[in-house]
């Protein structure tokens, strides 16, 4: 199926955001009141400026349907001084006890009630900042680039929230140092405000969005700020880390290594619109392990999101138009391919009226630690330029290179998006790679081409695409799915909005893809019929049926599937989701590939008994069995519990326990984390890996066992300080 599991639902949301980006507004101006008074950010709205400032309250829904008045009134106020932008929200609710909000960590509040400021600081219709706050003042910050949200960004800003008898109120202060903008006497930005109410299953905006009004970013209101004081942003972040690792080896448990590191990262605002980042010996350790995923019987690589702060500045610019839907290009630039950098340098921001750049140079020493690679560093270089027009059309170019010993990979790309009108657009990309292998004189060339057309309004969505990726295609620093594929794709959706019904929205969909496998010169196809129902309490029900074939090792296999997805906010304290798939698939074995039955199920329940405590339990099972004998070819189960106690908005304690039956491993992680502002942090983590094994003293080897043996133990400490000059 095109949309798989939980990640699939996120992909659907991603697609929906992209497809719904036909939203209207006449680009009228709204006002912000300039003040010389100090505004206290406490969430109470007691400052005199909020009595003087003009309010805006005409919020209209855009999810699940467009153009309706929101169930509850929302008032937003705007102010600014020479160094900060201020916003205040008063959110009414006739049943304030039903407002969802917890004292949680940053970016973990998007399933709760929140309000958001969307700020297109360049007014270039290309991307925007998103500053969201829940009723407890917890922040969520993202970047929106017209195709979807990226929550990996963390900015320095101030917020506070306060629950009231009539709902809740929020105050926000955004320092000009924390955003990029064009320095002028009169600075013009695009702006939009959102409110989300999960119990009502409702998202609304001001200004109102029109599904036939063009891309989302072209529908923002405009706002002008006068006499802003530019102060060059300089941030220096020294960090210290300590890693202690113990392992079980040769029957004994002992110390493996102790490593102490010092690193430094610097950020300099060359202009208000251009930023340079530099780092030496950076700490790129993750404070928590990635959640377990099925890693067996996969034809393509597992995708893990980038979480490391240095790589995030300007990373949204690396996305290519055209590389979406059925394209094999998963990420034109995926910086997690740079595994263990020694040093790096970045430059990103605006150039000229409509242009933007994002560039990166990094030295990666991870190949030195891989016995299968040459004993040398890998050198990465990436440069991206993009020019965006007023109506959302754009054209861009990308160059990336990787040098490892005598091997070089050079990738060049050009991408375009042409906005035909408010309802339709054409996107394309062409990528060309030259690859010189070690001890080879000749260059191997490969290419990828995507061309897509999308028509979208409130009721209908239609897309048609052509895709061609050559055999042995490579990206210098990116991530791809299958190569050697030529295909024609289509997706079509029809939306219904029943009046006076429990059903908020009903969507019927079709997805299709005809493919030619260039390796085996055989054809395959994929067809999916689905429906999705939107109900109150943030409830979604989805079913789909697939008819598909897949070419593998010169054979054609059936890949038919039936699937279901369900999620809901059962009560204010309990949320639940489940997804399941059953059908036929391919057992990817080079020596003995075969047709198999497949089954996948995943479920999670999250419990929040108080505003400071939450725990979740999840389970996942994926198995393949022989078509004739019923013998299991793979039976993969992962069970996970994650419990968090949020002491205040800065400090939390967390425990994670995960058991993987396929690997016969159990992971335990304990974390104490303090974050004052992004970059000023203290983390202390302790983790162990247990395996079902034992040491056989007679055989001098490890043998299978029903009992767990601790094989790895680690203690991790990190402290860093964001010194903002």
C-alpha atoms as one frame of an Amber mdcrd trajectory, in Angstrom:
protein
   0.000   0.000   0.000   1.105   3.533  -0.768   0.357   4.768   2.735   1.815
   2.380   5.281   0.881   2.242   8.915   1.509   5.110  11.242   4.197   6.521
   9.047   1.662   6.140   6.265  -0.875   8.236   8.098   1.788  10.882   8.561
   2.489  10.594   4.858  -1.230  11.027   4.189  -1.202  14.117   6.354   1.841
  15.324   4.443   0.057  14.687   1.155  -3.127  16.291   2.433  -1.255  19.397
   3.495   0.346  19.595   0.092  -2.855  18.934  -1.767  -4.909  21.256   0.344
  -2.475  24.096  -0.261  -5.039  25.767  -2.386  -6.292  28.134   0.214  -7.606
  31.658  -0.383  -6.975  35.055   0.962  -6.811  38.508  -0.563  -3.471  39.490
   1.047  -4.989  42.383   2.982  -2.951  44.125   5.664  -3.441  43.678   9.381
  -2.087  45.978  12.064   0.416  45.553  14.857   0.685  48.216  17.556   4.158
  49.554  18.332   5.001  49.918  22.009   7.821  51.239  24.133   6.513  49.532
  27.273   7.828  46.264  28.646   5.443  43.372  28.063   5.421  40.683  30.717
   5.012  37.267  29.096   2.956  35.418  31.716  -0.126  34.333  29.754  -2.530
  36.621  31.651  -2.920  39.472  29.094  -2.805  42.127  31.853  -0.495  44.534
  30.016  -2.039  47.786  28.828  -0.888  47.176  25.252  -3.455  44.405  24.808
  -6.216  46.891  25.609  -4.887  49.261  22.941  -4.099  46.702  20.236  -6.670
  45.836  17.611  -8.082  42.307  17.852  -8.834  39.866  15.041 -11.346  37.101
  15.599 -12.780  35.964  12.254 -11.387  32.413  12.463 -12.809  29.935   9.934
 -12.307  26.185   9.729 -10.126  24.494   7.119 -10.164  21.035   8.684 -12.127
  18.882   8.326 -14.094  21.300   6.111 -13.582  24.829   4.854 -15.267  28.105
   5.560 -17.311  27.353   8.683 -17.207  29.449  11.807 -15.182  27.731  14.513
 -17.100  26.263  17.444 -15.423  28.657  19.889 -14.333  32.288  19.550 -10.650
  33.187  19.254  -9.159  36.671  19.628  -5.609  37.482  18.570  -3.704  40.709
  19.332  -0.438  41.992  17.833   2.276  44.354  19.105   5.986  44.963  18.561
   8.952  47.018  19.638  12.357  47.550  18.064  13.628  44.107  19.049  10.614
  41.775  19.451   7.316  40.743  17.880   4.497  40.112  20.387   1.276  38.131
  20.036  -1.550  37.353  22.439  -4.461  34.919  22.095  -7.695  34.704  24.053
  -9.294  31.331  23.313 -12.858  30.887  24.516 -14.470  27.516  25.185 -17.940
  26.914  26.615 -16.620  23.677  28.186 -13.139  24.619  29.471 -12.817  21.262
  31.242 -12.570  19.632  27.805  -9.490  21.628  26.812  -6.528  19.295  26.335
  -3.154  20.451  27.622  -0.250  19.078  29.626   3.061  20.213  31.036   5.132
  18.343  28.487   8.397  18.771  26.649   8.894  21.005  23.637   7.216  19.858
  20.387   5.221  17.174  22.229   1.985  19.161  22.398   0.580  18.962  18.874
  -2.077  16.384  19.843  -3.442  18.883  22.413  -5.165  22.261  22.135  -2.870
  24.917  20.685  -2.667  28.216  18.865  -0.059  29.104  16.257   1.591  32.077
  14.580   2.698  31.345  11.010   5.237  33.968   9.983   6.559  34.320   6.436
   9.310  36.702   7.501  10.506  37.404   3.937   6.987  37.479   2.479   8.424
  35.368  -0.336   5.715  32.653  -0.342   8.443  30.002  -0.041   8.520  28.985
   3.631   7.446  30.241   7.026   8.145  29.898  10.722   5.485  28.257  12.869
   5.284  29.118  16.568   2.702  27.030  18.460   1.757  27.162  22.150  -0.528
  24.956  24.238  -2.618  26.139  27.250   0.359  25.551  29.588   2.721  27.686
  27.504   4.613  24.705  26.077   6.237  25.533  22.770   6.171  23.769  19.446
   8.209  25.288  16.642   8.333  24.142  13.044   9.195  25.236   9.535   6.616
  24.991   6.754   7.920  24.959   3.183   4.692  24.607   1.233   4.819  20.805
   1.239   4.672  19.971   4.926   5.847  20.742   8.447   9.298  20.033   9.857
   9.269  19.859  13.655  13.013  19.319  14.053  13.732  23.065  14.321  14.097
  24.757  17.715  14.171  28.548  17.944  14.724  30.883  20.883  11.492  32.655
  21.832   9.291  33.176  24.854   5.774  31.970  25.605   3.333  31.490  28.467
  -0.141  30.028  28.772  -2.878  30.259  31.373  -6.146  28.366  31.781  -9.167
  30.502  32.623 -12.837  29.997  33.430 -13.708  30.868  29.842 -10.937  28.876
  28.097  -7.258  29.763  27.980  -4.937  32.620  27.037  -1.445  32.681  25.529
   1.310  35.280  25.135   4.266  35.034  22.739   7.432  37.114  22.284   9.644
  36.413  19.240  13.042  38.173  19.279  14.051  39.528  15.885  17.408  37.854
  16.498  15.679  34.488  16.225  14.264  34.946  12.732  15.609  35.992   9.353
  14.092  38.915   7.437  14.938  41.582   4.857  16.385  44.692   6.575  14.375
  47.697   5.372  12.840  50.833   6.825   9.474  49.136   6.430   9.664  45.366
   6.790   6.762  43.515   5.197   5.947  39.952   6.280   3.223  37.431   5.602
   1.255  36.258   8.608  -1.461  33.772   9.532  -2.926  32.445  12.799  -4.227
  28.952  13.559  -6.161  27.311  16.366  -6.615  23.590  16.952  -9.279  21.923
  19.101  -8.855  18.118  19.172 -12.110  17.364  21.018 -14.033  19.266  18.327
 -11.775  17.764  15.602 -11.411  21.280  14.274  -8.638  23.455  12.859  -9.302
  27.063  11.978  -7.354  30.015  10.645  -7.309  33.739  10.301  -7.285  34.751
   7.506  -9.704  32.169   6.138  -8.313  29.640   3.676  -9.984  29.045   0.331
  -9.378  25.646  -1.342  -9.314  27.372  -4.720  -7.229  30.364  -3.688  -3.756
  29.081  -4.534  -0.868  27.768  -2.421  -1.169  28.249   1.312   1.680  30.732
   1.616   0.149  33.019  -1.020  -2.985  33.452   1.116  -1.412  34.980   4.199
  -2.312  38.452   5.362   0.424  41.052   5.158   1.829  43.029   8.046   4.290
  45.928   8.121   6.804  46.668  10.861   8.531  50.049  10.981  11.859  51.101
  12.476  13.026  47.670  13.562  16.437  47.667  15.208  18.805  45.188  13.610
  21.228  43.560  16.022  23.599  41.007  14.631  22.840  37.583  16.055  25.922
  35.789  17.335  25.590  32.530  19.219  28.459  30.471  20.613  27.643  27.010
  21.944  30.439  25.199  23.783  29.555  21.653  24.810  31.127  18.914  26.899
  30.183  15.260  26.789  31.213  12.146  28.641  30.507   8.624  27.420  31.180
   5.513  29.458  30.530   2.130  27.899  30.704  -1.344  29.408  30.354  -4.588
  27.446  30.079  -8.299  28.103  32.982  -9.965  26.320  34.595 -13.369  26.691
  32.336 -14.120  29.627  33.258 -11.001  31.567  31.457  -7.693  31.961  33.864
  -4.789  32.008  34.750  -1.326  30.821  34.993  -0.839  27.060  35.905   2.852
  26.951  35.502   6.246  28.583  35.430   9.184  26.203  35.403  12.860  27.144
  34.856  15.401  24.391  34.718  19.146  24.043  33.137  20.794  21.025  32.073
  24.230  19.909  29.476  25.522  17.482  28.964  29.119  16.395  26.133  30.893
  14.585  26.629  34.333  13.063  23.968  36.469  11.430  25.909  37.961   8.535
  22.806  39.986   7.709  19.237  39.688   9.036  18.572  37.368   6.089  21.805
  35.349   5.895  23.239  33.065   8.578  26.530  31.196   8.857  27.023  28.179
  11.142  30.368  26.621  11.945  31.259  23.677  14.165  34.381  21.854  15.279
  34.398  18.486  17.009  30.637  18.736  17.494  28.667  16.440  19.740  26.147
  14.754  17.491  25.146  12.077  19.981  21.442  11.445  20.350  20.274  11.561
  23.937  17.728   8.804  23.240  17.687   5.836  20.894  15.398   5.908  17.868
  12.165   3.995  18.338  12.458   0.430  17.098  11.411  -0.336  13.533  11.171
  -3.543  11.542  14.562  -3.896   9.856  14.192  -7.383   8.363  12.943  -8.288
   4.865  13.214  -4.735   3.542  14.016  -3.829  -0.040  14.934  -0.224   0.763
  16.698   1.508   3.643  14.940   2.435   6.881  14.412   6.197   7.169  15.338
   8.002  10.387  14.663  11.722  10.787  17.473  14.210  11.224  17.504  15.491
  14.820  20.951  17.082  15.114  20.706  20.880  15.514  23.668  21.881  13.317
  22.126  20.289  10.220  18.680  21.822  10.669  19.320  25.499   9.828  18.083
  25.966   6.246  17.511  22.228   5.723  13.967  22.835   4.432  15.523  24.419
   1.326  16.983  21.073   0.226  13.576  19.628  -0.750  13.069  19.267  -4.496
   9.831  20.031  -6.318   8.576  16.949  -8.111  10.233  14.501  -5.707   7.042
  13.394  -3.982   4.132  10.962  -4.279   5.442   7.951  -6.251   8.941   9.334
  -6.821  11.855   7.115  -5.767  13.618  10.151  -4.290  12.895   9.974  -0.566
  15.343  12.777   0.322  17.510  14.586  -2.233  19.690  15.541   0.730  19.598
  13.356   3.842  22.214  14.660   6.254  22.079  11.560   8.440  24.350  10.106
   5.763  27.008  12.313   7.391  27.445  10.054  10.379  30.354  11.320  12.503
  31.474  14.821  11.462  34.769  16.308  12.611  33.881  19.792  11.409  31.255
  21.567   9.354  30.381  24.919   7.826  26.970  26.143   6.665  25.571  29.216
   4.947  21.824  29.709   4.483  19.313  32.469   3.929  18.045  34.957   1.352
  19.951  36.421  -1.565  18.273  39.127  -3.601  14.538  39.734  -3.658  13.368
  36.200  -4.475  16.380  33.922  -4.091  17.440  31.656  -1.249  20.510  29.504
  -0.673  21.503  26.694   1.646  25.015  25.259   1.555  26.971  22.798   3.659
  30.523  21.475   3.895  31.348  18.670   6.329  34.157  16.226   7.070  32.944
  12.805   8.231  35.333  10.432   9.959  32.919   7.485  10.227  34.514   5.551
   7.286  37.645   5.195   9.415  35.657   3.065  11.841  34.219   0.769   9.164
  36.409  -2.199   8.273  34.715  -2.506   4.868  35.636   1.052   3.835  38.906
   2.789   3.099  40.745   4.258   6.054  39.958   7.846   5.159  37.553  10.668
   5.941  34.543  11.348   3.754  34.129  14.909   2.476  30.628  16.242   1.770
  29.659  19.417  -0.054  26.111  20.601  -0.772  24.829  23.781  -2.433  21.182
  24.687  -3.095  19.688  27.764  -4.783  15.974  28.450  -5.195  14.069  31.369
  -6.715  10.392  31.771  -5.758   7.850  34.028  -7.468   4.874  35.880  -5.991
   2.307  33.231  -6.995   4.289  30.334  -5.478   6.051  29.209  -8.668   9.752
  28.485  -8.274  12.875  27.174  -9.955  15.937  25.809  -8.233  19.209  23.954
  -8.550  21.139  21.565  -6.318  24.730  20.340  -6.346  26.135  17.810  -3.908
  29.366  15.874  -3.786  30.937  13.136  -1.685  34.623  12.223  -1.799  35.884
   9.082  -0.066  39.433   8.128  -0.948  39.531   7.787  -4.727  35.764   7.396
  -4.997  33.691  10.458  -5.894  29.950  10.989  -6.324  28.722  14.246  -7.875
  25.001  14.979  -8.060  23.418  17.867  -9.989  19.709  18.654 -10.032  17.262
  21.220 -11.350  13.653  21.449 -10.173  10.691  23.641 -11.060   7.182  24.328
  -9.890   4.733  26.253 -12.064   1.541  27.438 -10.370  -0.994  27.447 -13.211
  -3.776  28.942 -11.087  -5.184  28.631  -7.602  -6.191  25.013  -8.171  -3.432
  23.386 -10.204   0.326  23.227 -10.641   3.051  21.344 -12.472   6.234  20.189
 -10.728   9.359  18.531 -12.092  12.900  17.578 -11.228  15.851  16.204 -13.140
  18.821  14.745 -11.261  22.090  13.639 -12.844  24.853  11.808 -10.992  28.444
  11.054 -11.987  30.127   8.297  -9.990  33.820   7.417 -10.104  34.625   4.264
  -8.200  37.965   3.510  -6.590  40.582   2.225  -9.076  38.263   3.060 -11.972
  38.987   5.608 -14.698  35.547   5.728 -16.284  32.662   7.725 -14.833  29.323
   5.992 -14.344  26.335   8.248 -14.963  22.771   7.826 -13.759  19.656   9.986
 -13.662  16.245  10.525 -12.126  13.323  12.426 -13.652   9.944  13.280 -12.125
   7.092  15.234 -13.692   3.790  15.739 -11.920   0.512  17.599 -12.343  -1.885
  18.272  -9.433  -5.402  19.703  -9.488  -7.007  20.362  -6.107 -10.103  22.058
  -4.771 -12.365  21.473  -1.780 -14.131  18.460  -3.298 -11.726  16.972  -5.829
  -8.032  16.168  -5.928  -6.327  14.691  -8.963  -2.681  14.008  -9.691  -0.767
  12.494 -12.572   2.942  11.732 -12.576   5.722  10.356 -14.763   8.837   8.960
 -13.074  12.073   7.548 -14.428  15.039   6.472 -12.303  17.909   4.677 -14.002
  19.624   1.516 -12.869  22.338   1.915 -10.222  21.235   5.464  -9.446  23.135
   7.167  -6.617  22.825  10.394  -4.656  25.897  11.978  -3.112  24.163  12.667
   0.208  20.566  11.592  -0.287  18.216   8.671   0.263  16.321   6.781  -2.438
  13.876   3.905  -2.648  14.067   1.501  -5.571  16.152   2.384  -8.591  15.796
   1.062 -12.134  12.083   1.930 -12.369  10.035   3.763 -15.008   6.438   4.486
 -14.015   3.179   6.343 -14.590   1.227   7.282 -11.445  -2.170   8.684 -10.542
  -4.043   9.640  -7.389  -7.640  10.832  -7.151  -9.678  11.847  -4.106 -13.281
  12.929  -3.627 -14.257  14.721  -0.400 -17.768  14.848   1.087 -18.842  17.149
   3.958 -22.169  15.903   5.367 -24.304  18.591   6.969 -25.634  18.110  10.504
 -23.992  14.713  10.831 -21.584  12.924  13.143 -19.390  12.536  10.077 -17.151
  15.589   9.751 -15.684  14.510   6.427 -15.656  11.436   4.185 -12.908  10.931
   1.641 -12.836   8.349  -1.147  -9.531   7.713  -2.863  -7.756   5.869  -5.642
  -4.015   5.487  -6.137  -2.412   3.751  -9.091   1.041   3.132 -10.456   2.156
   1.249 -13.583   5.873   0.399 -13.405   8.555  -1.070 -15.621  11.426  -2.800
 -13.819  14.499  -1.929 -15.910  16.660  -4.647 -14.366  14.417  -7.586 -15.296
  12.509  -5.884 -18.140   9.174  -6.835 -16.610   6.052  -4.838 -15.755   4.328
  -4.519 -12.397   1.382  -2.498 -11.137  -0.150  -1.066  -7.994  -3.787  -0.050
  -7.432  -5.434   1.027  -4.208  -8.999   1.926  -3.281  -9.539   3.562   0.092
 -11.898   5.592   2.193 -11.340   7.709   5.291 -13.940   8.995   7.737 -13.352
  11.953  10.067 -15.354  11.948  13.302 -15.443  14.035  16.499 -12.785  13.561
  19.206 -10.017  13.587  16.619 -11.226  10.198  15.400 -10.218   8.797  12.020
 -11.235   5.500  10.421  -9.556   4.325   7.234  -9.752   1.152   5.163  -7.988
   0.253   1.954  -7.607  -2.614  -0.457  -4.642  -3.058  -2.784  -4.170  -5.048
  -5.946  -0.488  -5.127  -6.834   2.397  -7.066  -8.292   6.137  -6.647  -7.752
   9.128  -7.736  -9.803  11.998  -9.255  -7.826  14.900 -11.403  -9.024  13.283
 -11.855 -12.468   9.979 -13.116 -11.026   6.600 -11.422 -10.580   4.936 -11.732
  -7.155   1.462 -10.845  -5.896   1.344  -8.044  -3.300  -2.392  -7.749  -2.635
  -3.380  -6.310   0.721  -6.288  -5.267   2.913  -5.667  -2.707   5.642  -7.361
  -0.676   8.350  -6.419   2.304  10.511  -8.166   3.757  13.561  -7.248   6.545
  15.963  -9.249   8.441  18.563  -9.127  10.598  21.685 -11.107   8.227  23.901
 -11.184  10.588  26.881  -9.305  13.692  27.904  -6.658  11.407  29.411  -6.560
   8.490  26.947  -5.775   8.342  23.240  -5.456   5.253  21.073  -4.466   4.208
  17.586  -4.188   0.903  15.725  -3.232  -0.116  12.210  -3.277  -3.509  10.536
  -2.480  -5.014   7.148  -2.918  -8.527   5.806  -2.232  -9.968   2.377   0.503
 -11.343   0.133   4.059 -10.107  -0.250   7.575 -10.958  -1.315  10.114 -12.693
   0.893  13.304 -10.905  -0.197  15.872 -13.681  -0.055  18.657 -13.507  -2.652
  19.009 -17.291  -2.750  15.384 -18.314  -2.254  12.907 -15.452  -2.844   9.315
 -16.592  -2.596   5.690 -15.622  -2.470   4.503 -15.336   1.120   1.598 -14.378
   3.312   2.232 -11.197   5.286   0.597  -9.700   8.338   1.297  -6.482  10.186
  -0.394  -4.970  13.227   0.554  -2.074  15.464  -1.284  -0.381  18.324  -0.515
   2.234  20.940  -2.406   3.609  23.921  -1.321   6.798  25.663  -2.438   7.687
  29.166  -2.136  11.197  30.670  -3.651  11.044  34.170  -2.282  14.479  35.090
  -0.772  17.483  33.382   2.763  16.356  34.346   2.675  12.604  33.835   2.175
  10.500  30.745   2.894   6.937  29.737   2.374   4.991  26.538   2.331   1.310
  25.663   2.800   0.121  22.102   3.119  -3.191  20.375   3.967  -4.149  16.822
   4.058  -7.476  15.027   5.152  -8.171  11.452   5.394 -11.695  10.119   5.780
 -13.559   6.835   4.874 -17.207   6.367   5.451 -19.693   3.589   2.535 -19.848
   1.174   2.402 -23.632   1.127   3.600 -24.913   4.492   2.539 -22.008   6.698
   6.015 -21.990   8.243   7.122 -18.627   9.571   9.822 -17.011   7.468   9.946
 -14.090   9.893   8.101 -13.179  13.069   9.076  -9.710  14.274   7.581  -8.284
  17.483   8.465  -5.037  19.260   6.905  -3.966  22.566   7.634  -0.551  24.014
   6.758   1.461  27.111   7.685   5.103  27.477   6.938   7.021  30.678   7.623
  10.716  31.272   7.323  12.870  34.354   7.538  16.561  33.434   8.604  18.406
  36.585   8.257  21.799  34.895   8.576  23.201  31.374  12.373  22.829  31.538
  13.005  19.528  33.337  11.701  16.007  32.763  12.488  12.431  33.725  11.886
   9.605  31.274  12.177   5.843  31.167  11.946   3.671  28.054  11.766  -0.108
  27.890  11.701  -1.869  24.523  11.713  -5.589  23.784  12.499  -6.907  20.304
  11.613 -10.619  19.987  13.233 -11.005  16.565  16.605  -9.797  17.795  15.922
 -11.239  21.266  17.035  -7.957  22.787  15.640  -5.712  25.504  16.622  -2.049
  25.732  16.251   0.058  28.867  16.887   3.813  28.790  16.644   6.331  31.615
  17.009  10.038  30.969  17.102  13.240  32.997  16.860  16.247  30.678  16.986
  19.963  31.403  16.532  22.473  28.563  16.410  26.142  29.456  16.519  27.379
  25.885  17.625  25.547  22.724  21.354  25.009  23.146  21.452  25.488  26.921
  20.934  21.947  28.123  22.017  19.293  30.586  21.293  15.647  29.765  22.160
  12.572  31.794  21.274   9.210  30.293  21.793   5.633  31.389  20.985   2.666
  29.201  21.460  -1.091  28.981  21.034  -3.715  26.284  20.037  -7.214  27.370
  20.107 -10.295  25.153  18.745 -13.804  25.547  22.126 -15.459  25.779  24.614
 -16.923  28.230  28.321 -17.582  28.303  29.313 -21.243  27.901  32.581 -21.635
  29.812  33.291 -25.007  28.242  32.739 -23.902  24.636  34.124 -20.417  25.323
  31.235 -18.918  23.379  27.780 -17.337  23.856  24.777 -19.641  23.544  21.029
 -19.078  23.353  19.168 -18.862  26.641  15.726 -18.133  28.013  17.212 -15.639
  30.446  18.479 -12.144  29.706  22.130 -11.223  30.044  23.270  -7.581  30.111
  25.595  -7.217  27.113  26.002  -3.424  26.935  25.718  -0.597  29.422  26.277
   3.077  28.826  26.317   6.311  30.778  25.989   9.519  28.795  26.316  13.076
  30.066  26.109  16.260  28.073  26.134  19.933  28.976  26.075  22.883  26.594
  25.463  26.589  26.893  24.019  28.914  24.266  25.897  32.158  24.695  23.920
  34.701  22.682  25.851  37.949  22.180
